Amino acid sequence: MEDFKEMRFTLSLLVKNHSGVLQRVVGLFSRRGYNIDSLSVGRTNDNDVSRITIVILGDTSIVKQIKNQVEKLVDVYRVSIITDENGIQSELILIKLSTKDGDRSNVIELSELFKAKVVDVTLETITLQLTGSNQKIQSFLDLATPYGIVELTRTGITAIGRGATALKDAPYEML
């Protein structure tokens, strides 16, 4: 019997940019009992089309099943599974760290190591902006946590295919 291995998968969708589309996509996940680990939505270069990036945990067969179900939704033009091999994935975080105990220089050194940008400084905190892969973000958070996280916000993963591999914005075909 094969061991069940839950992995992280990223679905990239091109959809009609109008009200209710996101609700229908997310509703499909909810009805089927699939958990969304990360969700990011934004317009493409065509104002009539949005890209939805959804990160889910599961095995390969579950992800293929989800992809097939999402493709059947009326307002979905294209669906692609993006991996580290065939795509580029990135996330943005804003993190406010405590610097009450004289740790400001250590926090700045850490930010430089990870190429984080200092966006705000007060007497008691420093706020940083960092972008990168899930692994980079997690490594940074592991090292930053001991300083004291005052506040943290994450955008969720956004992704795009590498090289010539891409979801085509036009012409649109229903899959």
C-alpha positions, 0 to 999 in steps of 0.5 A: 500500500502506497504511503499518503504524502500530503504536499503543497500545490499551487493552482493558477486560474485565469477567470472572468473579472466580475463579481461572484467569480471568486465566490463560486471558485471558493465555494467549490472548495468549501462544498468539497471540503478542500482547505485553501492554504493561501489565496491571491487574486488580481487583475491581469494585463486585460482588465476583463481577466483576473488571475487567482492563485490558490495554494492547497495541501493534498496528494496528486490525485486530489489536486488533479480532481480539484483542477478538473472540478475548477475547470468546469466552472463557467467563468474559468478560462484556464487552470494550471498546476504550478510547481517549483520546477515549472514556475516561480512562486513568491509571497510578500510579508510585512512584519513588525518586530519588537526592538525594545531590548536593544535588538535593532542592529540585530534585526537590521542585520537579519533584514539585510541577510534576507534582503528585506526592506525597512519600511517603518522604524519607531523607538520600540519596533521596526517594520520590514517588507520581505518577498520570496519563496515559501522557504525563504519566508519561513526561514526568515520567520524562524529567525525573526520570531525570537525578537518578538513579532508584534504584527504580521501580514502575508499576501499569500502566494502568487505564481507564474510559469517559467520561460515560455510556459504560461497561461495565455491571456488570449484568445480565451477557450473554455477548457 
